[in-house]
Amino acid sequence: MIILQGDKIQTHADYLLLLSISLIAVGLALFLVLHAYRGYRRNDSTRMLFLASGLCLLTVVPMTLSIGISSLGQTTALQSRVYTFYLPIIIRVCEIGGLCALLYSLLIIPDRSE
């Protein structure tokens, strides 16, 4: 019987590639959040504030948590439950908050100044 197994050894290059792609994604997300926040400051628009906070909770916070917990897990011995239960729960709650903020920014009644 032949047992098919994947390559269990991951090289440092694999981790560096994943980290660099994740950092590029975080940078792009921060760029979008910053522009939405600048739109809020320029126009004093509540919609843009909720758009910026929703984008931040939906993109920046989950990716940063994922990178941070993974890095922390490399230096300390975290239990596997942290990766399989706690981290996904926290990330999903952040994503739900971000989606609610985006929905609110779309459904908010416009101010008279907008």
Backbone as CSV, one residue per row, in Angstrom:
resi,resn,N_x,N_y,N_z,CA_x,CA_y,CA_z,C_x,C_y,C_z
1,MET,0.841,-1.162,0.000,0.000,0.000,0.000,0.899,1.242,0.000
2,ILE,0.604,2.166,-0.880,1.369,3.407,-0.975,0.604,4.499,-0.244
3,ILE,1.282,5.114,0.668,0.670,6.212,1.412,1.172,7.510,0.804
4,LEU,0.234,8.310,0.353,0.600,9.600,-0.243,0.663,10.639,0.863
5,GLN,1.798,11.240,0.984,1.980,12.273,1.984,2.486,13.529,1.311
6,GLY,2.025,14.651,1.817,2.507,15.919,1.306,3.875,16.231,1.872
7,ASP,4.464,17.241,1.352,5.763,17.686,1.833,5.567,18.343,3.198
8,LYS,6.039,17.690,4.244,5.823,18.189,5.595,6.821,19.268,5.987
9,ILE,7.937,19.315,5.298,8.973,20.279,5.647,8.737,21.574,4.870
10,GLN,8.567,22.646,5.609,8.412,23.940,4.967,9.706,24.715,5.169
11,THR,10.155,25.288,4.108,11.402,26.028,4.177,11.159,27.457,4.637
12,HIS,12.248,28.130,4.937,12.155,29.538,5.326,11.650,30.379,4.162
13,ALA,11.947,29.957,2.948,11.476,30.694,1.774,9.951,30.663,1.687
14,ASP,9.336,29.547,2.089,7.872,29.465,2.090,7.277,30.483,3.047
15,TYR,7.848,30.547,4.250,7.363,31.504,5.240,7.589,32.941,4.797
16,LEU,8.739,33.214,4.198,9.027,34.573,3.731,8.097,34.988,2.604
17,LEU,7.781,34.059,1.713,6.845,34.359,0.627,5.463,34.669,1.185
18,LEU,4.991,33.841,2.108,3.685,34.070,2.722,3.657,35.384,3.493
19,LEU,4.722,35.671,4.225,4.794,36.918,4.985,4.820,38.125,4.066
20,SER,5.586,38.064,2.984,5.665,39.214,2.078,4.331,39.462,1.373
21,ILE,3.646,38.411,0.965,2.334,38.588,0.335,1.333,39.154,1.335
22,SER,1.384,38.679,2.574,0.485,39.194,3.606,0.767,40.655,3.917
23,LEU,2.038,41.029,3.959,2.383,42.427,4.238,1.964,43.343,3.092
24,ILE,2.050,42.864,1.856,1.568,43.654,0.716,0.065,43.862,0.827
25,ALA,-0.664,42.809,1.192,-2.116,42.920,1.347,-2.483,43.881,2.467
26,VAL,-1.764,43.830,3.582,-2.019,44.761,4.686,-1.710,46.189,4.262
27,GLY,-0.632,46.379,3.510,-0.287,47.716,3.023,-1.356,48.294,2.109
28,LEU,-1.864,47.481,1.200,-2.937,47.947,0.319,-4.207,48.255,1.099
29,ALA,-4.526,47.423,2.076,-5.709,47.672,2.894,-5.556,48.960,3.697
30,LEU,-4.376,49.180,4.261,-4.136,50.427,4.999,-4.228,51.644,4.086
31,PHE,-3.762,51.505,2.842,-3.853,52.586,1.871,-5.317,52.956,1.617
32,LEU,-6.176,51.950,1.447,-7.605,52.204,1.233,-8.255,52.831,2.464
33,VAL,-7.921,52.326,3.640,-8.490,52.865,4.879,-8.050,54.317,5.075
34,LEU,-6.795,54.606,4.787,-6.292,55.968,4.934,-7.008,56.940,3.996
35,HIS,-7.250,56.511,2.762,-7.966,57.382,1.827,-9.415,57.599,2.248
36,ALA,-10.060,56.573,2.774,-11.432,56.743,3.261,-11.452,57.677,4.469
37,TYR,-10.451,57.552,5.342,-10.380,58.427,6.507,-10.107,59.876,6.089
38,ARG,-9.241,60.053,5.098,-8.986,61.411,4.593,-10.246,62.001,3.971
39,GLY,-11.052,61.174,3.317,-12.332,61.640,2.789,-13.277,62.073,3.900
40,TYR,-13.240,61.354,5.009,-14.049,61.745,6.170,-13.593,63.091,6.709
41,ARG,-12.274,63.271,6.843,-11.752,64.524,7.377,-12.022,65.701,6.446
42,ARG,-11.910,65.463,5.149,-12.089,66.531,4.167,-13.549,66.979,4.099
43,ASN,-14.479,66.007,4.081,-15.894,66.326,3.866,-16.731,66.281,5.134
44,ASP,-16.124,65.902,6.261,-16.846,65.748,7.521,-18.077,64.852,7.325
45,SER,-17.869,63.733,6.643,-18.943,62.814,6.291,-18.932,61.598,7.214
46,THR,-20.047,61.385,7.897,-20.170,60.234,8.780,-20.086,58.938,7.995
47,ARG,-20.601,58.930,6.794,-20.545,57.733,5.950,-19.103,57.298,5.698
48,MET,-18.242,58.253,5.414,-16.841,57.918,5.135,-16.139,57.396,6.392
49,LEU,-16.526,57.899,7.555,-15.943,57.403,8.795,-16.304,55.936,9.007
50,PHE,-17.577,55.596,8.796,-17.987,54.205,8.946,-17.409,53.333,7.843
51,LEU,-17.229,53.891,6.654,-16.578,53.144,5.581,-15.131,52.823,5.950
52,ALA,-14.421,53.819,6.471,-13.022,53.608,6.869,-12.910,52.594,8.004
53,SER,-13.765,52.717,9.014,-13.692,51.775,10.133,-14.117,50.378,9.707
54,GLY,-15.095,50.271,8.814,-15.511,48.967,8.317,-14.425,48.287,7.505
55,LEU,-13.763,49.051,6.638,-12.657,48.488,5.864,-11.511,48.053,6.765
56,CYS,-11.248,48.830,7.793,-10.172,48.485,8.720,-10.495,47.189,9.462
57,LEU,-11.727,47.081,9.967,-12.114,45.871,10.695,-12.217,44.654,9.782
58,LEU,-12.505,44.889,8.529,-12.686,43.782,7.596,-11.375,43.292,7.008
59,THR,-10.394,44.173,6.868,-9.163,43.780,6.179,-7.927,43.860,7.069
60,VAL,-7.665,45.002,7.637,-6.405,45.229,8.355,-6.334,44.421,9.648
61,VAL,-7.361,44.485,10.456,-7.325,43.836,11.769,-7.180,42.311,11.647
62,PRO,-7.983,41.617,10.824,-7.797,40.158,10.741,-6.423,39.740,10.221
63,MET,-5.918,40.445,9.207,-4.602,40.081,8.677,-3.501,40.344,9.696
64,THR,-3.600,41.453,10.408,-2.604,41.775,11.422,-2.647,40.776,12.574
65,LEU,-3.854,40.402,12.988,-3.979,39.388,14.032,-3.377,38.060,13.586
66,SER,-3.660,37.683,12.372,-3.148,36.417,11.851,-1.623,36.410,11.813
67,ILE,-1.031,37.485,11.292,0.424,37.583,11.231,1.016,37.636,12.637
68,GLY,0.398,38.420,13.511,0.921,38.572,14.868,0.863,37.286,15.674
69,ILE,-0.262,36.584,15.623,-0.397,35.342,16.383,0.521,34.265,15.809
70,SER,0.657,34.227,14.488,1.571,33.254,13.886,3.014,33.532,14.292
71,SER,3.390,34.800,14.312,4.750,35.157,14.735,4.962,34.849,16.213
72,LEU,3.958,35.134,17.016,4.045,34.834,18.440,4.126,33.329,18.664
73,GLY,3.394,32.568,17.867,3.428,31.117,17.987,4.760,30.518,17.597
74,GLN,5.511,31.215,16.741,6.845,30.739,16.368,7.835,30.907,17.508
75,THR,7.653,31.950,18.314,8.605,32.210,19.393,8.204,31.527,20.697
76,THR,6.903,31.363,20.921,6.426,30.682,22.126,5.613,29.468,21.704
77,ALA,5.436,28.575,22.601,4.683,27.352,22.286,3.203,27.576,22.606
78,LEU,2.468,28.090,21.628,1.029,28.270,21.802,0.321,26.947,21.563
79,GLN,-0.763,26.751,22.275,-1.551,25.537,22.084,-2.225,25.579,20.725
80,SER,-2.512,24.421,20.178,-3.151,24.367,18.861,-4.564,24.934,18.912
81,ARG,-5.188,24.944,20.085,-6.545,25.514,20.216,-6.551,27.011,19.898
82,VAL,-5.442,27.674,20.130,-5.348,29.101,19.801,-5.539,29.297,18.298
83,TYR,-4.903,28.437,17.502,-4.983,28.556,16.039,-6.291,28.032,15.473
84,THR,-6.853,27.023,16.112,-8.032,26.375,15.543,-9.346,26.899,16.086
85,PHE,-9.322,27.596,17.228,-10.577,28.078,17.798,-10.562,29.572,18.104
86,TYR,-9.643,30.003,18.966,-9.669,31.391,19.435,-9.383,32.399,18.323
87,LEU,-8.345,32.161,17.543,-8.007,33.100,16.469,-9.119,33.211,15.427
88,PRO,-9.681,32.093,14.938,-10.793,32.239,13.985,-12.014,32.940,14.568
89,ILE,-12.309,32.711,15.847,-13.453,33.388,16.472,-13.221,34.893,16.506
90,ILE,-12.049,35.308,16.941,-11.743,36.740,17.023,-11.768,37.373,15.632
91,ILE,-11.214,36.686,14.648,-11.195,37.210,13.283,-12.608,37.335,12.735
92,ARG,-13.453,36.344,12.961,-14.832,36.411,12.455,-15.617,37.532,13.119
93,VAL,-15.402,37.755,14.416,-16.085,38.849,15.109,-15.653,40.190,14.525
94,CYS,-14.368,40.353,14.237,-13.874,41.585,13.606,-14.493,41.763,12.216
95,GLU,-14.576,40.678,11.462,-15.166,40.757,10.124,-16.651,41.103,10.186
96,ILE,-17.378,40.530,11.151,-18.793,40.867,11.316,-18.947,42.337,11.681
97,GLY,-18.102,42.833,12.581,-18.139,44.256,12.934,-17.839,45.137,11.734
98,GLY,-16.872,44.735,10.912,-16.548,45.500,9.711,-17.680,45.503,8.703
99,LEU,-18.311,44.359,8.511,-19.447,44.294,7.586,-20.620,45.119,8.090
100,CYS,-20.853,45.114,9.401,-21.927,45.945,9.967,-21.625,47.434,9.775
101,ALA,-20.371,47.819,9.966,-20.001,49.225,9.759,-20.162,49.622,8.289
102,LEU,-19.770,48.729,7.367,-19.964,49.015,5.942,-21.437,49.116,5.603
103,LEU,-22.238,48.213,6.134,-23.683,48.254,5.885,-24.281,49.535,6.434
104,TYR,-23.859,49.926,7.628,-24.353,51.158,8.220,-23.955,52.371,7.385
105,SER,-22.737,52.344,6.816,-22.297,53.469,5.989,-23.129,53.572,4.705
106,LEU,-23.651,52.458,4.248,-24.493,52.493,3.051,-25.940,52.866,3.360
107,LEU,-26.415,52.508,4.544,-27.823,52.713,4.879,-28.092,53.940,5.734
108,ILE,-27.045,54.625,6.171,-27.217,55.780,7.046,-27.970,56.881,6.303
109,ILE,-28.837,57.547,7.030,-29.583,58.657,6.434,-28.631,59.811,6.227
110,PRO,-28.584,60.357,5.017,-27.610,61.425,4.737,-27.877,62.675,5.566
111,ASP,-26.781,63.303,5.997,-26.888,64.580,6.693,-27.328,65.642,5.697
112,ARG,-27.770,66.735,6.213,-28.156,67.841,5.328,-26.933,68.433,4.622
113,SER,-25.748,68.271,5.248,-24.538,68.835,4.656,-24.005,67.955,3.539
114,GLU,-24.459,66.670,3.425,-23.925,65.775,2.401,-24.679,65.929,1.108
